Amino acid sequence: MATKTIASTVAQNNFGRVLDDVIQNDSRYVIKRRSLPQAILLSLSDFERLLAASDEERSTVTRMLKEISPTYELGETIDDQVTSHDR
């Protein structure tokens, strides 16, 4: 079972092909908008398997989701090299 990433506009423009891939090949798609993961597309049978999965299998999926999820930190420095005329 392959997990692929795809931009939301590409997914939108190729929805039929993406849906066929999900259904026929049990692929999963992580859909990104502005380079950030926003949604997952998976088949109904894959979803049913996840609901019935063991704790270990769910842990694997949870780890994958955490790896692809964006993290935000308050007060994070954007650029340490800001010059005085940029302030």
C-alpha positions as CSV (number, residue, x, y, z in Angstrom):
1,M,0.0,0.0,0.0
2,A,1.6,3.2,-1.1
3,T,1.2,6.6,0.5
4,K,1.7,9.5,-1.9
5,T,1.7,13.2,-1.6
6,I,-0.1,15.5,-4.0
7,A,-0.8,19.2,-4.3
8,S,-4.5,20.1,-3.9
9,T,-4.7,21.7,-7.3
10,V,-3.2,18.6,-9.0
11,A,-5.6,16.4,-7.0
12,Q,-8.5,18.6,-8.1
13,N,-7.4,18.6,-11.8
14,N,-6.9,14.8,-11.8
15,F,-9.5,13.7,-9.3
16,G,-10.8,10.8,-11.4
17,R,-7.3,9.4,-11.9
18,V,-6.5,9.8,-8.2
19,L,-9.7,8.2,-7.1
20,D,-9.1,5.3,-9.5
21,D,-5.6,4.8,-8.0
22,V,-7.0,4.9,-4.5
23,I,-9.7,2.3,-5.2
24,Q,-7.9,0.0,-7.6
25,N,-4.4,0.1,-6.0
26,D,-5.2,0.8,-2.4
27,S,-3.1,3.9,-2.5
28,R,-3.4,6.7,0.1
29,Y,-2.9,10.3,-0.8
30,V,-1.8,13.1,1.6
31,I,-3.2,16.2,0.0
32,K,-1.1,19.4,0.5
33,R,-2.2,23.0,0.2
34,R,0.5,25.6,0.2
35,S,3.1,22.8,0.8
36,L,1.4,21.8,4.1
37,P,-0.5,18.4,4.5
38,Q,-4.2,19.2,4.9
39,A,-6.1,15.9,4.2
40,I,-5.8,12.2,3.5
41,L,-7.7,10.4,0.7
42,L,-8.0,6.6,1.2
43,S,-10.5,4.0,0.0
44,L,-13.5,2.9,2.1
45,S,-12.0,-0.6,2.5
46,D,-8.7,0.9,3.7
47,F,-10.6,3.1,6.2
48,E,-12.5,0.0,7.4
49,R,-9.2,-1.8,7.9
50,L,-7.8,1.1,9.9
51,L,-10.9,1.1,12.2
52,A,-10.5,-2.6,12.8
53,A,-6.7,-2.4,13.1
54,S,-4.6,-3.6,16.1
55,D,-3.0,-1.0,18.4
56,E,0.3,-1.6,16.7
57,E,-1.0,-0.9,13.2
58,R,-2.8,2.2,14.5
59,S,0.5,3.3,16.1
60,T,2.2,3.0,12.8
61,V,-0.4,5.2,11.1
62,T,-0.3,7.7,14.0
63,R,3.5,8.0,13.7
64,M,3.2,8.6,9.9
65,L,0.7,11.4,10.5
66,K,2.9,13.0,13.1
67,E,5.9,12.9,10.7
68,I,4.0,14.7,8.0
69,S,2.1,17.2,10.2
70,P,3.4,20.7,10.3
71,T,4.7,21.9,13.6
72,Y,4.4,25.5,14.8
73,E,6.3,27.1,17.6
74,L,5.5,30.5,19.1
75,G,8.2,33.0,18.8
76,E,10.2,31.1,16.2
77,T,12.8,33.3,14.5
78,I,12.3,33.6,10.8
79,D,15.6,35.1,9.9
80,D,18.5,35.6,12.3
81,Q,20.4,37.6,9.6
82,V,18.0,40.6,9.5
83,T,20.0,43.8,8.9
84,S,19.3,47.1,10.6
85,H,17.8,48.6,7.5
86,D,15.2,45.7,7.3
87,R,13.8,46.5,10.8
